[in-house]
């Protein structure tokens, strides 16, 4: 895993934690900063990055991207675009 991929995984885990805490958080977290960080990190990936990871990130399939980076891609289900 590259350093950028590690940073993406960390950002995905932070986003996941923020979303899971929404129901009880006061004040509510700013999810836009999480999305902006993920978009910034996605732009830093080289064109030679894994096409599956790029697909998930470009389609904002953040759960699938997280599972991919955690080595759990087998848990991903095919989406409407027929890409797992």
Buried (B, 14 or more C-beta within 10 A) or exposed (E): EEEBBEBBBEBBEBBBEBBEEEEEEEEEBEEEEBBEBBEEBBEEBEEEBEEBBBBBBEBEBBBBBBBBBEEEBEEBEEEEEEBB
